[in-house]
């Protein structure tokens, strides 16, 4: 689950990510969280602190996503961390120099062939 359409990371988004990680009984770790939050700008220190705070909540695979969200929302420490995390502004820029005849396609080319 990777959600990148939010302006800021929210407790709802974090609870969904957390739920996905622990629903199979896995321990919540920095590497898992880092993988899921790669669309946001978050330092390794913030990531470690967030993982620590999430683990303090004693979340289990028996909890619903809503129950996890409630616990995250009730945590002042997590809310403080979440507040400053913003989406990554990385974009792919393609610069091409073209001379001569032919196509200058930077990404996927779709050709529509008539009937």
N, CA, C and O atoms as a GROMACS GRO file, in nm:
protein
  460
    1UNK      N    1   0.084  -0.118   0.000
    1UNK     CA    2   0.000   0.000   0.000
    1UNK      C    3   0.088   0.124   0.000
    1UNK      O    4   0.167   0.144   0.092
    2UNK      N    5   0.076   0.204  -0.101
    2UNK     CA    6   0.153   0.326  -0.108
    2UNK      C    7   0.059   0.437  -0.149
    2UNK      O    8   0.006   0.436  -0.260
    3UNK      N    9   0.039   0.532  -0.061
    3UNK     CA   10  -0.055   0.640  -0.087
    3UNK      C   11   0.024   0.768  -0.098
    3UNK      O   12   0.092   0.807  -0.002
    4UNK      N   13   0.018   0.833  -0.212
    4UNK     CA   14   0.096   0.954  -0.231
    4UNK      C   15   0.009   1.074  -0.262
    4UNK      O   16   0.062   1.177  -0.305
    5UNK      N   17  -0.121   1.066  -0.243
    5UNK     CA   18  -0.206   1.176  -0.281
    5UNK      C   19  -0.239   1.270  -0.166
    5UNK      O   20  -0.319   1.362  -0.184
    6UNK      N   21  -0.182   1.250  -0.050
    6UNK     CA   22  -0.207   1.338   0.063
    6UNK      C   23  -0.100   1.447   0.064
    6UNK      O   24   0.015   1.423   0.028
    7UNK      N   25  -0.140   1.568   0.106
    7UNK     CA   26  -0.043   1.677   0.117
    7UNK      C   27   0.057   1.649   0.227
    7UNK      O   28   0.176   1.675   0.212
    8UNK      N   29   0.007   1.596   0.336
    8UNK     CA   30   0.092   1.562   0.450
    8UNK      C   31   0.059   1.420   0.492
    8UNK      O   32  -0.049   1.368   0.464
    9UNK      N   33   0.153   1.358   0.559
    9UNK     CA   34   0.126   1.226   0.614
    9UNK      C   35   0.024   1.244   0.726
    9UNK      O   36   0.039   1.334   0.809
   10UNK      N   37  -0.077   1.160   0.730
   10UNK     CA   38  -0.180   1.169   0.833
   10UNK      C   39  -0.183   1.041   0.915
   10UNK      O   40  -0.125   0.940   0.877
   11UNK      N   41  -0.252   1.047   1.028
   11UNK     CA   42  -0.264   0.927   1.112
   11UNK      C   43  -0.341   0.819   1.037
   11UNK      O   44  -0.317   0.700   1.058
   12UNK      N   45  -0.434   0.858   0.950
   12UNK     CA   46  -0.510   0.760   0.871
   12UNK      C   47  -0.418   0.686   0.775
   12UNK      O   48  -0.424   0.564   0.764
   13UNK      N   49  -0.332   0.761   0.706
   13UNK     CA   50  -0.238   0.699   0.612
   13UNK      C   51  -0.140   0.610   0.688
   13UNK      O   52  -0.114   0.497   0.647
   14UNK      N   53  -0.087   0.661   0.799
   14UNK     CA   54   0.009   0.582   0.878
   14UNK      C   55  -0.055   0.457   0.935
   14UNK      O   56   0.009   0.352   0.942
   15UNK      N   57  -0.182   0.466   0.976
   15UNK     CA   58  -0.249   0.348   1.030
   15UNK      C   59  -0.268   0.242   0.921
   15UNK      O   60  -0.255   0.123   0.948
   16UNK      N   61  -0.298   0.284   0.799
   16UNK     CA   62  -0.311   0.189   0.688
   16UNK      C   63  -0.181   0.119   0.658
   16UNK      O   64  -0.178  -0.002   0.635
   17UNK      N   65  -0.073   0.195   0.657
   17UNK     CA   66   0.059   0.138   0.633
   17UNK      C   67   0.095   0.041   0.745
   17UNK      O   68   0.142  -0.070   0.720
   18UNK      N   69   0.073   0.084   0.868
   18UNK     CA   70   0.104   0.000   0.984
   18UNK      C   71   0.020  -0.127   0.983
   18UNK      O   72   0.072  -0.236   1.009
   19UNK      N   73  -0.108  -0.114   0.953
   19UNK     CA   74  -0.198  -0.230   0.946
   19UNK      C   75  -0.147  -0.330   0.843
   19UNK      O   76  -0.144  -0.450   0.870
   20UNK      N   77  -0.108  -0.281   0.726
   20UNK     CA   78  -0.058  -0.370   0.621
   20UNK      C   79   0.066  -0.447   0.666
   20UNK      O   80   0.083  -0.564   0.632
   21UNK      N   81   0.151  -0.382   0.743
   21UNK     CA   82   0.274  -0.447   0.789
   21UNK      C   83   0.245  -0.554   0.894
   21UNK      O   84   0.300  -0.664   0.887
   22UNK      N   85   0.157  -0.522   0.991
   22UNK     CA   86   0.138  -0.616   1.102
   22UNK      C   87   0.025  -0.716   1.082
   22UNK      O   88   0.011  -0.810   1.161
   23UNK      N   89  -0.055  -0.701   0.978
   23UNK     CA   90  -0.168  -0.792   0.962
   23UNK      C   91  -0.126  -0.937   0.940
   23UNK      O   92  -0.204  -1.029   0.964
   24UNK      N   93  -0.003  -0.956   0.896
   24UNK     CA   94   0.049  -1.092   0.879
   24UNK      C   95   0.129  -1.138   1.000
   24UNK      O   96   0.196  -1.241   0.996
   25UNK      N   97   0.122  -1.061   1.107
   25UNK     CA   98   0.192  -1.099   1.228
   25UNK      C   99   0.338  -1.055   1.230
   25UNK      O  100   0.414  -1.098   1.317
   26UNK      N  101   0.378  -0.970   1.135
   26UNK     CA  102   0.517  -0.925   1.129
   26UNK      C  103   0.542  -0.816   1.232
   26UNK      O  104   0.452  -0.740   1.267
   27UNK      N  105   0.665  -0.810   1.280
   27UNK     CA  106   0.704  -0.702   1.370
   27UNK      C  107   0.724  -0.576   1.288
   27UNK      O  108   0.773  -0.581   1.175
   28UNK      N  109   0.687  -0.464   1.344
   28UNK     CA  110   0.702  -0.336   1.277
   28UNK      C  111   0.846  -0.291   1.291
   28UNK      O  112   0.892  -0.265   1.401
   29UNK      N  113   0.917  -0.282   1.179
   29UNK     CA  114   1.057  -0.244   1.182
   29UNK      C  115   1.086  -0.123   1.096
   29UNK      O  116   1.004  -0.083   1.013
   30UNK      N  117   1.202  -0.064   1.117
   30UNK     CA  118   1.243   0.056   1.044
   30UNK      C  119   1.246   0.030   0.894
   30UNK      O  120   1.201   0.114   0.816
   31UNK      N  121   1.300  -0.084   0.852
   31UNK     CA  122   1.312  -0.112   0.709
   31UNK      C  123   1.175  -0.123   0.641
   31UNK      O  124   1.156  -0.071   0.531
   32UNK      N  125   1.081  -0.189   0.708
   32UNK     CA  126   0.946  -0.200   0.651
   32UNK      C  127   0.881  -0.064   0.638
   32UNK      O  128   0.822  -0.031   0.535
   33UNK      N  129   0.893   0.015   0.742
   33UNK     CA  130   0.832   0.148   0.742
   33UNK      C  131   0.899   0.238   0.639
   33UNK      O  132   0.833   0.316   0.570
   34UNK      N  133   1.030   0.228   0.629
   34UNK     CA  134   1.104   0.309   0.531
   34UNK      C  135   1.060   0.277   0.389
   34UNK      O  136   1.043   0.367   0.307
   35UNK      N  137   1.042   0.150   0.361
   35UNK     CA  138   0.997   0.106   0.228
   35UNK      C  139   0.860   0.164   0.196
   35UNK      O  140   0.836   0.210   0.084
   36UNK      N  141   0.770   0.163   0.293
   36UNK     CA  142   0.633   0.209   0.271
   36UNK      C  143   0.622   0.361   0.267
   36UNK      O  144   0.528   0.415   0.207
   37UNK      N  145   0.717   0.430   0.329
   37UNK     CA  146   0.712   0.576   0.335
   37UNK      C  147   0.808   0.643   0.237
   37UNK      O  148   0.844   0.760   0.254
   38UNK      N  149   0.850   0.570   0.136
   38UNK     CA  150   0.948   0.627   0.044
   38UNK      C  151   0.892   0.742  -0.039
   38UNK      O  152   0.969   0.814  -0.103
   39UNK      N  153   0.763   0.761  -0.041
   39UNK     CA  154   0.704   0.873  -0.112
   39UNK      C  155   0.700   1.001  -0.031
   39UNK      O  156   0.653   1.104  -0.078
   40UNK      N  157   0.750   0.995   0.092
   40UNK     CA  158   0.753   1.113   0.178
   40UNK      C  159   0.896   1.145   0.218
   40UNK      O  160   0.983   1.058   0.219
   41UNK      N  161   0.919   1.271   0.251
   41UNK     CA  162   1.049   1.314   0.299
   41UNK      C  163   1.052   1.289   0.450
   41UNK      O  164   0.982   1.355   0.527
   42UNK      N  165   1.135   1.193   0.491
   42UNK     CA  166   1.148   1.156   0.632
   42UNK      C  167   1.292   1.113   0.657
   42UNK      O  168   1.346   1.029   0.585
   43UNK      N  169   1.352   1.170   0.759
   43UNK     CA  170   1.491   1.136   0.791
   43UNK      C  171   1.497   1.001   0.862
   43UNK      O  172   1.396   0.952   0.912
   44UNK      N  173   1.616   0.944   0.864
   44UNK     CA  174   1.635   0.816   0.934
   44UNK      C  175   1.606   0.831   1.084
   44UNK      O  176   1.557   0.738   1.147
   45UNK      N  177   1.638   0.947   1.140
   45UNK     CA  178   1.612   0.971   1.282
   45UNK      C  179   1.462   0.975   1.307
   45UNK      O  180   1.414   0.915   1.403
   46UNK      N  181   1.387   1.047   1.221
   46UNK     CA  182   1.242   1.053   1.236
   46UNK      C  183   1.180   0.915   1.216
   46UNK      O  184   1.085   0.878   1.285
   47UNK      N  185   1.233   0.841   1.121
   47UNK     CA  186   1.184   0.706   1.093
   47UNK      C  187   1.204   0.614   1.212
   47UNK      O  188   1.114   0.538   1.248
   48UNK      N  189   1.322   0.620   1.273
   48UNK     CA  190   1.350   0.538   1.392
   48UNK      C  191   1.259   0.579   1.507
   48UNK      O  192   1.208   0.493   1.579
   49UNK      N  193   1.239   0.709   1.525
   49UNK     CA  194   1.151   0.757   1.632
   49UNK      C  195   1.007   0.713   1.608
   49UNK      O  196   0.937   0.675   1.702
   50UNK      N  197   0.963   0.719   1.483
   50UNK     CA  198   0.826   0.678   1.450
   50UNK      C  199   0.808   0.529   1.475
   50UNK      O  200   0.705   0.487   1.529
   51UNK      N  201   0.905   0.449   1.436
   51UNK     CA  202   0.898   0.304   1.459
   51UNK      C  203   0.894   0.274   1.608
   51UNK      O  204   0.817   0.189   1.653
   52UNK      N  205   0.977   0.344   1.685
   52UNK     CA  206   0.980   0.326   1.830
   52UNK      C  207   0.844   0.360   1.892
   52UNK      O  208   0.792   0.284   1.974
   53UNK      N  209   0.788   0.473   1.852
   53UNK     CA  210   0.658   0.516   1.907
   53UNK      C  211   0.546   0.420   1.866
   53UNK      O  212   0.458   0.390   1.946
   54UNK      N  213   0.549   0.372   1.743
   54UNK     CA  214   0.446   0.276   1.698
   54UNK      C  215   0.457   0.147   1.779
   54UNK      O  216   0.355   0.090   1.818
   55UNK      N  217   0.578   0.100   1.802
   55UNK     CA  218   0.597  -0.023   1.880
   55UNK      C  219   0.554  -0.006   2.025
   55UNK      O  220   0.513  -0.103   2.088
   56UNK      N  221   0.564   0.115   2.078
   56UNK     CA  222   0.518   0.142   2.215
   56UNK      C  223   0.366   0.127   2.227
   56UNK      O  224   0.315   0.104   2.337
   57UNK      N  225   0.295   0.140   2.117
   57UNK     CA  226   0.149   0.130   2.119
   57UNK      C  227   0.100  -0.014   2.134
   57UNK      O  228  -0.019  -0.037   2.156
   58UNK      N  229   0.192  -0.110   2.122
   58UNK     CA  230   0.159  -0.252   2.136
   58UNK      C  231   0.046  -0.293   2.041
   58UNK      O  232  -0.054  -0.353   2.082
   59UNK      N  233   0.063  -0.261   1.915
   59UNK     CA  234  -0.034  -0.296   1.812
   59UNK      C  235  -0.022  -0.444   1.779
   59UNK      O  236   0.087  -0.500   1.780
   60UNK      N  237  -0.135  -0.506   1.750
   60UNK     CA  238  -0.133  -0.649   1.717
   60UNK      C  239  -0.206  -0.673   1.586
   60UNK      O  240  -0.278  -0.586   1.536
   61UNK      N  241  -0.186  -0.791   1.530
   61UNK     CA  242  -0.252  -0.829   1.406
   61UNK      C  243  -0.401  -0.854   1.425
   61UNK      O  244  -0.474  -0.872   1.328
   62UNK      N  245  -0.446  -0.856   1.548
   62UNK     CA  246  -0.588  -0.875   1.577
   62UNK      C  247  -0.666  -0.743   1.577
   62UNK      O  248  -0.789  -0.743   1.585
   63UNK      N  249  -0.594  -0.632   1.567
   63UNK     CA  250  -0.658  -0.500   1.568
   63UNK      C  251  -0.702  -0.461   1.427
   63UNK      O  252  -0.640  -0.498   1.328
   64UNK      N  253  -0.810  -0.386   1.422
   64UNK     CA  254  -0.856  -0.334   1.293
   64UNK      C  255  -0.775  -0.210   1.257
   64UNK      O  256  -0.705  -0.153   1.342
   65UNK      N  257  -0.785  -0.170   1.134
   65UNK     CA  258  -0.717  -0.049   1.090
   65UNK      C  259  -0.769   0.073   1.167
   65UNK      O  260  -0.693   0.164   1.199
   66UNK      N  261  -0.898   0.074   1.197
   66UNK     CA  262  -0.960   0.184   1.273
   66UNK      C  263  -0.906   0.189   1.415
   66UNK      O  264  -0.878   0.297   1.467
   67UNK      N  265  -0.890   0.073   1.479
   67UNK     CA  266  -0.835   0.068   1.614
   67UNK      C  267  -0.690   0.119   1.616
   67UNK      O  268  -0.649   0.189   1.708
   68UNK      N  269  -0.615   0.082   1.514
   68UNK     CA  270  -0.476   0.128   1.503
   68UNK      C  271  -0.474   0.280   1.483
   68UNK      O  272  -0.393   0.350   1.544
   69UNK      N  273  -0.563   0.330   1.399
   69UNK     CA  274  -0.569   0.475   1.376
   69UNK      C  275  -0.601   0.550   1.506
   69UNK      O  276  -0.542   0.654   1.533
   70UNK      N  277  -0.693   0.497   1.584
   70UNK     CA  278  -0.728   0.562   1.712
   70UNK      C  279  -0.607   0.570   1.806
   70UNK      O  280  -0.585   0.671   1.871
   71UNK      N  281  -0.531   0.462   1.812
   71UNK     CA  282  -0.412   0.461   1.899
   71UNK      C  283  -0.307   0.560   1.848
   71UNK      O  284  -0.244   0.630   1.927
   72UNK      N  285  -0.289   0.566   1.716
   72UNK     CA  286  -0.193   0.660   1.658
   72UNK      C  287  -0.238   0.804   1.685
   72UNK      O  288  -0.158   0.888   1.724
   73UNK      N  289  -0.366   0.831   1.664
   73UNK     CA  290  -0.421   0.965   1.686
   73UNK      C  291  -0.406   1.008   1.832
   73UNK      O  292  -0.387   1.127   1.859
   74UNK      N  293  -0.415   0.914   1.924
   74UNK     CA  294  -0.404   0.945   2.067
   74UNK      C  295  -0.260   0.967   2.113
   74UNK      O  296  -0.238   1.013   2.225
   75UNK      N  297  -0.163   0.936   2.029
   75UNK     CA  298  -0.022   0.951   2.065
   75UNK      C  299   0.029   1.089   2.027
   75UNK      O  300   0.042   1.121   1.908
   76UNK      N  301   0.058   1.172   2.127
   76UNK     CA  302   0.110   1.307   2.102
   76UNK      C  303   0.245   1.302   2.030
   76UNK      O  304   0.273   1.384   1.943
   77UNK      N  305   0.328   1.204   2.067
   77UNK     CA  306   0.461   1.191   2.005
   77UNK      C  307   0.449   1.160   1.857
   77UNK      O  308   0.519   1.220   1.775
   78UNK      N  309   0.362   1.066   1.822
   78UNK     CA  310   0.345   1.031   1.681
   78UNK      C  311   0.285   1.148   1.602
   78UNK      O  312   0.326   1.174   1.489
   79UNK      N  313   0.189   1.215   1.660
   79UNK     CA  314   0.128   1.328   1.591
   79UNK      C  315   0.229   1.439   1.565
   79UNK      O  316   0.223   1.506   1.462
   80UNK      N  317   0.321   1.459   1.658
   80UNK     CA  318   0.426   1.558   1.639
   80UNK      C  319   0.518   1.517   1.524
   80UNK      O  320   0.558   1.602   1.443
   81UNK      N  321   0.552   1.389   1.516
   81UNK     CA  322   0.636   1.340   1.406
   81UNK      C  323   0.563   1.351   1.272
   81UNK      O  324   0.620   1.396   1.173
   82UNK      N  325   0.438   1.310   1.270
   82UNK     CA  326   0.357   1.309   1.148
   82UNK      C  327   0.342   1.450   1.091
   82UNK      O  328   0.342   1.469   0.970
   83UNK      N  329   0.328   1.546   1.180
   83UNK     CA  330   0.302   1.685   1.141
   83UNK      C  331   0.401   1.741   1.040
   83UNK      O  332   0.362   1.820   0.954
   84UNK      N  333   0.526   1.703   1.051
   84UNK     CA  334   0.631   1.762   0.967
   84UNK      C  335   0.669   1.681   0.845
   84UNK      O  336   0.759   1.721   0.771
   85UNK      N  337   0.605   1.569   0.823
   85UNK     CA  338   0.642   1.483   0.710
   85UNK      C  339   0.558   1.522   0.589
   85UNK      O  340   0.435   1.522   0.593
   86UNK      N  341   0.627   1.554   0.482
   86UNK     CA  342   0.560   1.600   0.360
   86UNK      C  343   0.593   1.505   0.245
   86UNK      O  344   0.692   1.432   0.250
   87UNK      N  345   0.510   1.507   0.141
   87UNK     CA  346   0.540   1.422   0.025
   87UNK      C  347   0.670   1.465  -0.041
   87UNK      O  348   0.708   1.582  -0.040
   88UNK      N  349   0.737   1.369  -0.098
   88UNK     CA  350   0.859   1.396  -0.173
   88UNK      C  351   0.822   1.475  -0.298
   88UNK      O  352   0.721   1.448  -0.362
   89UNK      N  353   0.905   1.571  -0.332
   89UNK     CA  354   0.878   1.650  -0.452
   89UNK      C  355   0.961   1.602  -0.571
   89UNK      O  356   0.977   1.673  -0.670
   90UNK      N  357   1.014   1.482  -0.558
   90UNK     CA  358   1.096   1.428  -0.666
   90UNK      C  359   1.011   1.410  -0.791
   90UNK      O  360   0.897   1.366  -0.785
   91UNK      N  361   1.068   1.445  -0.900
   91UNK     CA  362   1.002   1.421  -1.028
   91UNK      C  363   1.107   1.376  -1.127
   91UNK      O  364   1.226   1.402  -1.109
   92UNK      N  365   1.063   1.312  -1.229
   92UNK     CA  366   1.153   1.267  -1.334
   92UNK      C  367   1.156   1.371  -1.444
   92UNK      O  368   1.054   1.404  -1.502
   93UNK      N  369   1.273   1.422  -1.470
   93UNK     CA  370   1.290   1.519  -1.577
   93UNK      C  371   1.371   1.454  -1.687
   93UNK      O  372   1.477   1.396  -1.662
   94UNK      N  373   1.320   1.464  -1.807
   94UNK     CA  374   1.390   1.406  -1.922
   94UNK      C  375   1.430   1.521  -2.013
   94UNK      O  376   1.345   1.598  -2.059
   95UNK      N  377   1.558   1.533  -2.037
   95UNK     CA  378   1.609   1.635  -2.127
   95UNK      C  379   1.663   1.564  -2.249
   95UNK      O  380   1.748   1.475  -2.239
   96UNK      N  381   1.612   1.602  -2.366
   96UNK     CA  382   1.655   1.539  -2.490
   96UNK      C  383   1.698   1.644  -2.590
   96UNK      O  384   1.639   1.752  -2.599
   97UNK      N  385   1.799   1.611  -2.665
   97UNK     CA  386   1.841   1.694  -2.778
   97UNK      C  387   1.816   1.609  -2.901
   97UNK      O  388   1.857   1.493  -2.907
   98UNK      N  389   1.750   1.667  -2.996
   98UNK     CA  390   1.709   1.588  -3.112
   98UNK      C  391   1.739   1.667  -3.239
   98UNK      O  392   1.706   1.784  -3.251
   99UNK      N  393   1.801   1.600  -3.330
   99UNK     CA  394   1.821   1.662  -3.460
   99UNK      C  395   1.796   1.557  -3.566
   99UNK      O  396   1.828   1.440  -3.547
  100UNK      N  397   1.740   1.598  -3.674
  100UNK     CA  398   1.709   1.503  -3.780
  100UNK      C  399   1.563   1.466  -3.779
  100UNK      O  400   1.482   1.528  -3.710
  101UNK      N  401   1.530   1.365  -3.855
  101UNK     CA  402   1.390   1.323  -3.863
  101UNK      C  403   1.365   1.210  -3.765
  101UNK      O  404   1.458   1.145  -3.717
  102UNK      N  405   1.240   1.188  -3.735
  102UNK     CA  406   1.204   1.081  -3.645
  102UNK      C  407   1.136   1.134  -3.520
  102UNK      O  408   1.113   1.254  -3.506
  103UNK      N  409   1.107   1.044  -3.431
  103UNK     CA  410   1.035   1.079  -3.309
  103UNK      C  411   1.132   1.120  -3.199
  103UNK      O  412   1.247   1.077  -3.195
  104UNK      N  413   1.082   1.203  -3.111
  104UNK     CA  414   1.155   1.242  -2.992
  104UNK      C  415   1.063   1.211  -2.874
  104UNK      O  416   0.995   1.300  -2.822
  105UNK      N  417   1.062   1.083  -2.831
  105UNK     CA  418   0.971   1.037  -2.727
  105UNK      C  419   1.049   1.021  -2.598
  105UNK      O  420   1.149   0.949  -2.593
  106UNK      N  421   1.002   1.088  -2.492
  106UNK     CA  422   1.073   1.083  -2.363
  106UNK      C  423   1.029   0.969  -2.274
  106UNK      O  424   1.105   0.926  -2.188
  107UNK      N  425   0.910   0.920  -2.292
  107UNK     CA  426   0.857   0.811  -2.210
  107UNK      C  427   0.789   0.710  -2.300
  107UNK      O  428   0.840   0.678  -2.408
  108UNK      N  429   0.677   0.661  -2.257
  108UNK     CA  430   0.604   0.560  -2.331
  108UNK      C  431   0.542   0.619  -2.457
  108UNK      O  432   0.487   0.729  -2.455
  109UNK      N  433   0.553   0.548  -2.563
  109UNK     CA  434   0.495   0.593  -2.689
  109UNK      C  435   0.376   0.502  -2.720
  109UNK      O  436   0.387   0.380  -2.721
  110UNK      N  437   0.263   0.565  -2.744
  110UNK     CA  438   0.143   0.491  -2.777
  110UNK      C  439   0.110   0.518  -2.923
  110UNK      O  440   0.092   0.632  -2.965
  111UNK      N  441   0.102   0.412  -2.998
  111UNK     CA  442   0.070   0.423  -3.140
  111UNK      C  443  -0.069   0.370  -3.161
  111UNK      O  444  -0.099   0.256  -3.127
  112UNK      N  445  -0.153   0.452  -3.219
  112UNK     CA  446  -0.289   0.408  -3.252
  112UNK      C  447  -0.293   0.375  -3.399
  112UNK      O  448  -0.277   0.462  -3.485
  113UNK      N  449  -0.314   0.251  -3.428
  113UNK     CA  450  -0.326   0.208  -3.566
  113UNK      C  451  -0.473   0.193  -3.599
  113UNK      O  452  -0.546   0.121  -3.530
  114UNK      N  453  -0.516   0.260  -3.702
  114UNK     CA  454  -0.656   0.256  -3.741
  114UNK      C  455  -0.703   0.115  -3.770
  114UNK      O  456  -0.628   0.019  -3.753
  115UNK      N  457  -0.824   0.103  -3.814
  115UNK     CA  458  -0.887  -0.025  -3.838
  115UNK      C  459  -0.813  -0.107  -3.934
  115UNK      O  460  -0.854  -0.219  -3.964
   0.00000   0.00000   0.00000
